[in-house]
Each structure stands twice: as structure tokens, then as C-alpha cells.
Amino acid sequence: MDDELYKPLGLQNPVARRRSGLALAALSLAALAVAGVGFSWYRGYFDPAVPEPQIADAGTAATAQAPAAQPKPVPITPTIRPSVLPETPDAPPLAEVEPQGRLEPVPPPAPIRRQESGLAHLPDPALVERGATGVIPRRGPDGARPMDVYSRPPDTEGNFGVARVVIIVGGLGISQTSTQQAVKQLPGAVTLAFAPYGNSLARWMQAARQSGHELLLQLPLEPFDYPRNDPGPHTLKTGVSPVENLADLHWAMSRLTNYVGVINFLGGKFLTDESAMKPVFDQLAERGLLFVDDGSLRNTASGDVAKASLLPYARVDVLIDAVRTRQEIARQLSQLSEQAKRTGLAIGMANAFPETIEMIASYAAQASRLGIEITPVSAIVRDPERKSR
């Protein structure tokens, strides 16, 4: 029986076989131990569920007689990924999204600083940046807003007892004759609004600023009967992506500099669509501009959206020359004065027609006798950032 057992191992001498029996048994146990350790290492290396084997010291290995116990299976714990990526010392903190929908916080406005009168016709280098179609306004690094830097102080700044009248004359830059007449004849307290389609806008902007005027940009917005009634190229529309509207907004903003804000040109349909307005109003607020609703449509959502966007806002009360007769223009100017005396403030909007400019110039010259004060639009907007009107 012993000869048959040992023949496969190549042992032919029975005497040598008996003498080496104990040695062979010891070697077999050692080989099994080494093989067990190697197998455990192999499984642990390729199978992450098996823990890395513990290597015993030499004394323990020499005295081990029994095969090692099978390791208990280790449960695999699923990886739980945090919903917010952890911040690292090299990464800036994640910006919080405000309830109004802004993607990044807006710095608080700096104390109001205005351009010196001799520099009013030059863009402030800290308040512009290069856009895809030209220079567009932005907040300064210190939070300064174009609506403050390019503003004109009211004649009685801080006197809230006076009846204030804001007059905005739009359509400038289209007709050279009317634009020149408005810049030369109207007092500096009258706000001038330029269309983005005029020629020589930079030259007329400089002339207006040097004459002390505060400026607005007229923004073409989609009316209800568009395209039959077309405000012009780059009109902001409903039913298109915010990216497309912001590109058209930037085009219009790049046509002029040194303005405090924008006022709509047409836009009955656009100003009733909150989803179309919100990205545009967010952009205006973030760039430190104001918005004026020209009052041509009775029910718009502009006020609610401006409030949600923290956008400085005002709305026109009286359309001065909706009917272009001297009698009707005089009547609307009288209504403007009456409302200002009754409520403390009234805002009128007119177009740059020769007869309108002439009558507004005469009205402004009589402001003191009428018991009113002509004041720039930036002085009366509802400004959420400064909590004032």
C-alpha cells in the first residue's frame, strides 16, 4: 500500500522513503501554507470584496499547524455621492442662486459718484466692456452703476416737498434736424432717449451730454401686430430663446454709451410676456441700468418683473404728443403739472417732433412759475438696491 502511494512522487527506495517521511510531511504542510497565503493574496488583489491578508510574523508561521479559517465575506457598501461638490482650498465657493433667479450675486451699489461735467461725454473705462458687437455697459469693480455715474443730479437734490416732473423726449438720432433742435433748445433736466438706428449717434451723444442731459436707450420690442408693425432690426421678441434676445439686447446697447438705462420702443406683446422679459430685465439690473415703461400700453407686466429682477423702474404717466396738435400737447402738459402737484411726481413721454420740442422748451421755461421742477428720470426711479424712490 505504501509503495503504491509514493510511486507517483518518484520514490523507489522504501528505506529512504521511511526515513524521509517526517521531512516530507513537514515540507507538505509548509507548501500548503505558502500556497494558501498566495491564493489569499491573489483573491484579495483581484477581488475587492476579500480583505488584504495579514502576514504573520516568522514565529507564528512556524507554529501554525491547522489550515487558516475562511475569511468572512465583507459586505460591499455602495458609494454615496454628495449632492453638492465639496469645496477645496483651490476652488472658489459655489455661488448661491437667489430667489429672483439670478445666477450670481450682484455687488451692492457704490456711493453715487457722477462724472465731472467736462468728462460727461466720455465713457467711464471702468463701466464698459467689449461685447460681440461693440462696447456695452457694465458695473464697475467697486459696484458703481452706469445709472449713477451718468446721471444728472436734480436741481433740488434731497428736497422731497417739490412737485417733480420728468419729461422724456424719444426718437433722437433718427432726424439730424430734430436731434439738433432737442439738444440745443431743451434744458439739461429733460431726459433724451436715442433710437439705436440713427446715424452719428456717438456725436449726438457727446453733444447731449455736454449740454447736461441724461440719456436713455430706446429698446425695440415686439408689438402685438409684429411683423406688420416692425420696430426695426434686432427687435427683441417673444417665442425665441433668451440667448437670441440677449444677443439683440447687446447689439442695441453697443450702439450708444453714457446712458442711464433703457426705455421700450413699442413692445406691447413683449411687455406682457413675463418669461421673455425676465432674462432681459435680469441682464439690465446686473449691468447697473434702469428701465422705463413708456406707458403706451395700459396693462403690462413690466413692473412686477422689474421688482423680481431688482431692476430700478419707472413708468410714464402721460403721453404728451400722442395727438400731434398744439392744443392737445398743451392740454397734456397741463395734466402733467396737475398730477405732479397732486401726487408729488409725474412722468411724461414725447417724441422729437419740432412742434413738441418747441412747446416742451416753453413749458420748462415756466416751470418755476407753474410750481413744478423738471427733474431727470434717474432721480425718481424705484430703486430696490437703494430702497428709495
C-alpha positions as CSV (number, residue, x, y, z in Angstrom):
1,M,0.0,0.0,0.0
2,D,2.8,2.4,0.9
3,D,4.7,1.6,-2.4
4,E,1.6,2.4,-4.5
5,L,1.0,5.7,-2.5
6,Y,4.5,7.0,-3.1
7,K,5.2,5.8,-6.6
8,P,3.7,8.9,-8.2
9,L,6.2,11.0,-6.4
10,G,9.1,9.1,-7.9
11,L,10.3,7.4,-4.6
12,Q,11.7,3.9,-5.5
13,N,13.7,3.1,-2.3
14,P,11.4,2.0,0.6
15,V,14.1,2.6,3.2
16,A,14.7,6.2,2.1
17,R,11.0,6.6,1.9
18,R,10.5,5.7,5.6
19,R,13.5,7.9,6.7
20,S,12.2,11.0,4.9
21,G,8.5,10.5,5.8
22,L,8.5,13.1,8.6
23,A,10.5,15.6,6.5
24,L,8.1,15.2,3.6
25,A,5.2,15.8,5.8
26,A,6.7,18.9,7.2
27,L,7.5,20.2,3.7
28,S,4.0,19.5,2.5
29,L,2.5,21.5,5.4
30,A,4.8,24.4,4.6
31,A,3.9,24.2,0.9
32,L,0.2,24.2,1.7
33,A,0.7,27.2,3.9
34,V,2.6,29.1,1.3
35,A,0.0,28.2,-1.4
36,G,-2.8,29.4,0.9
37,V,-1.1,32.7,1.5
38,G,-0.5,33.2,-2.2
39,F,-4.1,32.3,-3.1
40,S,-5.4,34.6,-0.5
41,W,-3.2,37.4,-1.9
42,Y,-4.4,36.6,-5.4
43,R,-8.0,36.8,-4.4
44,G,-7.5,39.9,-2.4
45,Y,-5.7,41.6,-5.3
46,F,-8.4,40.9,-7.9
47,D,-11.4,40.6,-5.7
48,P,-12.1,43.9,-3.8
49,A,-14.6,42.0,-1.6
50,V,-11.8,40.0,0.0
51,P,-9.7,41.8,2.6
52,E,-5.9,42.0,2.2
53,P,-4.4,39.0,4.0
54,Q,-2.5,39.7,7.2
55,I,1.1,38.5,7.1
56,A,2.0,36.8,10.4
57,D,5.5,37.1,11.9
58,A,8.0,34.3,11.5
59,G,7.3,32.7,14.9
60,T,3.6,32.4,14.2
61,A,4.1,30.9,10.8
62,A,6.4,28.2,12.1
63,T,4.0,27.1,14.8
64,A,0.9,27.1,12.6
65,Q,-0.4,23.5,12.2
66,A,-4.0,24.0,11.1
67,P,-5.3,25.5,7.9
68,A,-6.4,29.1,8.3
69,A,-10.1,29.7,8.7
70,Q,-12.0,31.0,5.7
71,P,-12.4,34.8,5.9
72,K,-15.9,36.1,6.5
73,P,-17.4,37.9,3.4
74,V,-17.2,41.6,3.6
75,P,-20.4,43.4,2.5
76,I,-19.8,46.0,-0.3
77,T,-21.1,49.4,0.8
78,P,-22.4,51.5,-2.1
79,T,-20.7,54.8,-2.7
80,I,-22.8,57.7,-1.7
81,R,-22.1,60.8,-3.8
82,P,-22.8,64.2,-2.1
83,S,-25.4,66.3,-3.9
84,V,-23.1,69.3,-3.7
85,L,-19.4,69.0,-4.6
86,P,-17.2,69.7,-1.6
87,E,-15.2,72.9,-1.7
88,T,-11.4,72.7,-1.9
89,P,-8.9,75.3,-0.9
90,D,-8.1,75.9,-4.5
91,A,-11.7,76.3,-5.7
92,P,-13.9,79.4,-5.1
93,P,-17.1,78.8,-3.0
94,L,-20.2,77.9,-5.0
95,A,-22.5,80.8,-5.7
96,E,-26.0,80.6,-4.3
97,V,-28.9,81.1,-6.6
98,E,-31.1,83.9,-5.4
99,P,-34.9,83.5,-5.3
100,Q,-35.3,86.1,-8.1
101,G,-33.4,83.7,-10.4
102,R,-30.0,85.4,-10.5
103,L,-27.1,83.1,-11.2
104,E,-24.6,85.1,-9.3
105,P,-24.7,87.7,-6.6
106,V,-24.6,91.4,-7.6
107,P,-22.3,93.7,-5.6
108,P,-24.1,96.4,-3.7
109,P,-24.0,99.8,-5.5
110,A,-21.2,102.1,-4.6
111,P,-21.9,105.5,-3.2
112,I,-23.1,107.7,-6.0
113,R,-20.3,109.3,-7.9
114,R,-21.0,111.3,-11.1
115,Q,-18.8,112.2,-14.0
116,E,-17.3,115.6,-13.9
117,S,-19.2,117.9,-16.3
118,G,-16.2,118.2,-18.6
119,L,-15.9,114.4,-19.0
120,A,-19.6,113.7,-19.3
121,H,-19.3,112.9,-23.0
122,L,-16.7,110.2,-22.4
123,P,-17.4,106.6,-21.4
124,D,-16.1,105.7,-18.0
125,P,-13.4,103.0,-18.7
126,A,-14.5,101.1,-15.6
127,L,-18.1,100.9,-16.8
128,V,-17.7,99.3,-20.2
129,E,-16.7,96.0,-21.7
130,R,-16.2,94.7,-25.2
131,G,-19.2,92.7,-26.4
132,A,-19.6,90.7,-29.6
133,T,-20.9,93.8,-31.5
134,G,-19.2,96.6,-29.6
135,V,-18.8,98.3,-26.2
136,I,-21.6,97.6,-23.8
137,P,-22.2,99.0,-20.2
138,R,-21.4,97.0,-17.1
139,R,-21.0,97.6,-13.3
140,G,-17.6,98.8,-12.1
141,P,-15.4,96.6,-10.0
142,D,-16.4,98.7,-7.0
143,G,-20.1,98.2,-7.7
144,A,-20.5,101.6,-9.4
145,R,-23.5,101.6,-11.8
146,P,-23.8,103.4,-15.1
147,M,-27.2,104.7,-14.0
148,D,-25.5,106.6,-11.2
149,V,-22.3,107.7,-12.9
150,Y,-24.0,109.0,-16.0
151,S,-26.9,110.6,-14.1
152,R,-27.7,114.3,-13.7
153,P,-28.4,115.5,-10.2
154,P,-31.8,117.1,-9.7
155,D,-31.8,120.9,-9.1
156,T,-33.1,120.5,-5.6
157,E,-31.5,117.2,-4.6
158,G,-32.9,116.0,-1.3
159,N,-35.9,118.3,-1.3
160,F,-38.9,115.9,-1.4
161,G,-41.5,118.6,-1.0
162,V,-41.3,119.9,-4.5
163,A,-43.7,118.8,-7.3
164,R,-41.4,116.9,-9.7
165,V,-42.0,116.4,-13.4
166,V,-39.9,114.1,-15.5
167,I,-40.0,114.7,-19.3
168,I,-38.5,112.2,-21.7
169,V,-38.1,113.0,-25.4
170,G,-37.5,110.0,-27.6
171,G,-36.7,109.3,-31.2
172,L,-33.5,111.1,-31.2
173,G,-30.7,110.2,-33.6
174,I,-33.1,109.5,-36.5
175,S,-33.6,113.0,-37.8
176,Q,-30.5,115.2,-37.7
177,T,-32.6,118.4,-37.6
178,S,-34.9,117.2,-34.7
179,T,-32.0,115.9,-32.7
180,Q,-30.1,119.1,-33.0
181,Q,-33.2,121.1,-32.1
182,A,-33.8,119.0,-29.0
183,V,-30.2,119.1,-27.8
184,K,-30.0,122.9,-28.2
185,Q,-33.4,124.1,-27.1
186,L,-34.4,121.7,-24.3
187,P,-32.9,122.4,-20.8
188,G,-30.5,119.8,-19.4
189,A,-33.0,118.5,-16.9
190,V,-35.1,117.0,-19.8
191,T,-34.1,113.4,-20.4
192,L,-33.3,112.4,-24.0
193,A,-33.9,108.9,-25.5
194,F,-31.9,107.8,-28.5
195,A,-33.1,105.2,-31.0
196,P,-30.4,102.6,-31.8
197,Y,-30.8,103.1,-35.6
198,G,-29.6,106.6,-36.0
199,N,-26.5,107.9,-37.7
200,S,-23.7,109.7,-35.9
201,L,-25.1,108.5,-32.6
202,A,-21.7,109.0,-30.9
203,R,-21.5,112.6,-32.0
204,W,-25.0,113.4,-30.8
205,M,-24.5,111.5,-27.5
206,Q,-21.5,113.7,-26.8
207,A,-23.4,116.9,-27.7
208,A,-26.3,115.9,-25.4
209,R,-24.1,115.0,-22.5
210,Q,-22.1,118.2,-22.8
211,S,-25.4,120.1,-22.7
212,G,-26.2,118.4,-19.3
213,H,-28.8,115.9,-20.5
214,E,-29.3,112.4,-19.0
215,L,-29.7,109.8,-21.7
216,L,-31.8,106.7,-22.3
217,L,-31.5,104.0,-25.0
218,Q,-34.8,103.1,-26.8
219,L,-35.0,99.3,-27.0
220,P,-37.1,97.8,-29.9
221,L,-39.6,95.3,-28.5
222,E,-42.1,93.1,-30.3
223,P,-45.6,94.7,-30.6
224,F,-48.8,92.7,-30.9
225,D,-49.1,93.2,-34.7
226,Y,-45.5,92.2,-35.4
227,P,-44.2,91.9,-38.2
228,R,-46.7,94.1,-39.9
229,N,-45.7,96.8,-37.4
230,D,-41.9,96.3,-37.2
231,P,-39.8,98.3,-34.7
232,G,-36.7,97.5,-36.8
233,P,-33.7,95.1,-36.9
234,H,-32.7,93.3,-33.8
235,T,-36.1,93.6,-32.2
236,L,-36.4,91.5,-29.0
237,K,-39.3,89.0,-29.4
238,T,-41.4,86.5,-27.6
239,G,-41.2,82.9,-28.6
240,V,-37.4,82.9,-29.1
241,S,-34.6,81.7,-26.8
242,P,-33.2,84.0,-24.1
243,V,-29.8,83.7,-25.8
244,E,-31.2,85.3,-29.0
245,N,-32.9,88.1,-27.1
246,L,-29.8,88.9,-25.1
247,A,-27.7,89.0,-28.3
248,D,-30.1,91.6,-29.7
249,L,-30.1,93.4,-26.4
250,H,-26.3,93.6,-26.5
251,W,-26.4,94.8,-30.1
252,A,-28.7,97.7,-29.2
253,M,-26.6,98.5,-26.1
254,S,-23.5,98.7,-28.2
255,R,-24.9,101.5,-30.4
256,L,-24.6,104.1,-27.7
257,T,-22.7,104.9,-24.5
258,N,-23.2,107.1,-21.4
259,Y,-26.9,106.3,-20.9
260,V,-28.5,105.6,-17.5
261,G,-30.9,102.9,-18.8
262,V,-33.4,101.9,-21.4
263,I,-37.0,102.6,-22.4
264,N,-39.1,100.4,-24.6
265,F,-39.9,101.3,-28.2
266,L,-43.3,99.7,-29.0
267,G,-43.3,96.2,-27.3
268,G,-46.9,95.7,-26.4
269,K,-46.6,91.9,-26.8
270,F,-43.2,91.6,-25.3
271,L,-44.1,93.6,-22.1
272,T,-47.0,91.2,-21.4
273,D,-44.8,88.1,-21.6
274,E,-43.0,87.6,-18.3
275,S,-40.9,84.7,-19.4
276,A,-39.5,86.8,-22.3
277,M,-38.9,89.8,-20.1
278,K,-37.2,88.2,-17.1
279,P,-33.8,87.3,-18.7
280,V,-33.6,90.7,-20.3
281,F,-34.5,92.5,-17.0
282,D,-32.1,90.4,-15.1
283,Q,-29.4,91.5,-17.5
284,L,-30.2,95.1,-17.3
285,A,-30.2,95.0,-13.5
286,E,-26.9,93.1,-13.3
287,R,-25.3,95.7,-15.6
288,G,-26.4,98.6,-13.4
289,L,-29.1,100.1,-15.7
290,L,-32.7,101.2,-15.1
291,F,-35.8,100.6,-17.1
292,V,-38.7,102.9,-18.0
293,D,-42.0,101.7,-19.4
294,D,-43.2,104.3,-21.9
295,G,-46.8,103.9,-20.8
296,S,-48.2,103.3,-24.2
297,L,-49.9,100.1,-23.1
298,R,-52.2,100.2,-20.1
299,N,-51.6,96.7,-18.7
300,T,-48.1,95.3,-18.8
301,A,-46.2,93.0,-16.5
302,S,-43.1,95.2,-16.6
303,G,-43.5,96.5,-13.0
304,D,-43.8,93.0,-11.5
305,V,-40.9,91.6,-13.5
306,A,-38.7,94.6,-12.7
307,K,-39.4,94.1,-9.0
308,A,-38.5,90.4,-9.2
309,S,-35.3,91.3,-11.1
310,L,-34.3,94.0,-8.6
311,L,-34.3,96.4,-11.6
312,P,-34.7,100.2,-11.0
313,Y,-38.0,101.1,-12.6
314,A,-40.4,103.9,-13.6
315,R,-43.5,104.1,-15.7
316,V,-44.7,107.0,-17.8
317,D,-47.9,108.6,-16.7
318,V,-48.7,111.0,-19.6
319,L,-48.2,110.6,-23.3
320,I,-47.6,114.3,-24.3
321,D,-48.0,114.2,-28.1
322,A,-50.0,111.1,-28.8
323,V,-52.2,113.5,-30.7
324,R,-50.0,115.9,-32.6
325,T,-51.8,119.2,-32.3
326,R,-50.6,122.2,-30.3
327,Q,-53.9,122.3,-28.4
328,E,-53.6,118.6,-27.3
329,I,-49.9,118.9,-26.4
330,A,-50.7,121.9,-24.2
331,R,-53.5,120.0,-22.5
332,Q,-51.3,117.0,-21.8
333,L,-48.6,119.3,-20.3
334,S,-51.1,120.9,-18.1
335,Q,-52.3,117.4,-17.0
336,L,-48.7,116.6,-16.2
337,S,-48.4,119.6,-13.9
338,E,-51.6,118.8,-12.1
339,Q,-50.7,115.2,-11.4
340,A,-47.3,116.3,-10.1
341,K,-48.9,118.7,-7.7
342,R,-51.4,116.1,-6.6
343,T,-49.0,113.2,-6.1
344,G,-45.6,114.8,-5.9
345,L,-44.4,113.2,-9.2
346,A,-45.5,112.8,-12.8
347,I,-43.6,111.4,-15.8
348,G,-44.3,112.5,-19.4
349,M,-43.1,111.0,-22.7
350,A,-42.9,112.8,-26.0
351,N,-41.4,112.4,-29.5
352,A,-38.8,114.6,-31.1
353,F,-41.2,116.4,-33.4
354,P,-40.4,120.1,-34.0
355,E,-43.6,121.4,-32.5
356,T,-43.4,119.1,-29.5
357,I,-39.8,120.2,-28.8
358,E,-40.8,123.9,-29.1
359,M,-43.7,123.5,-26.7
360,I,-41.8,121.5,-24.1
361,A,-39.0,124.1,-24.1
362,S,-41.6,126.8,-23.4
363,Y,-43.2,124.7,-20.7
364,A,-39.8,124.1,-19.0
365,A,-39.0,127.8,-19.0
366,Q,-42.2,128.4,-17.0
367,A,-41.6,125.5,-14.5
368,S,-40.9,127.8,-11.6
369,R,-43.9,129.9,-12.2
370,L,-46.1,126.7,-12.5
371,G,-44.8,125.4,-9.2
372,I,-43.0,122.4,-10.5
373,E,-39.5,121.3,-11.1
374,I,-38.2,119.4,-14.2
375,T,-36.1,116.5,-12.9
376,P,-34.1,113.7,-14.5
377,V,-35.5,110.2,-14.6
378,S,-32.7,108.6,-12.6
379,A,-33.8,110.7,-9.6
380,I,-37.3,109.2,-9.3
381,V,-37.0,105.5,-10.2
382,R,-38.0,102.9,-7.7
383,D,-34.5,101.5,-6.8
384,P,-34.6,98.2,-4.9
385,E,-30.9,98.4,-4.3
386,R,-31.1,101.7,-2.5
387,K,-34.6,101.2,-1.2
388,S,-35.6,104.7,-2.4
389,R,-37.7,106.4,-5.0
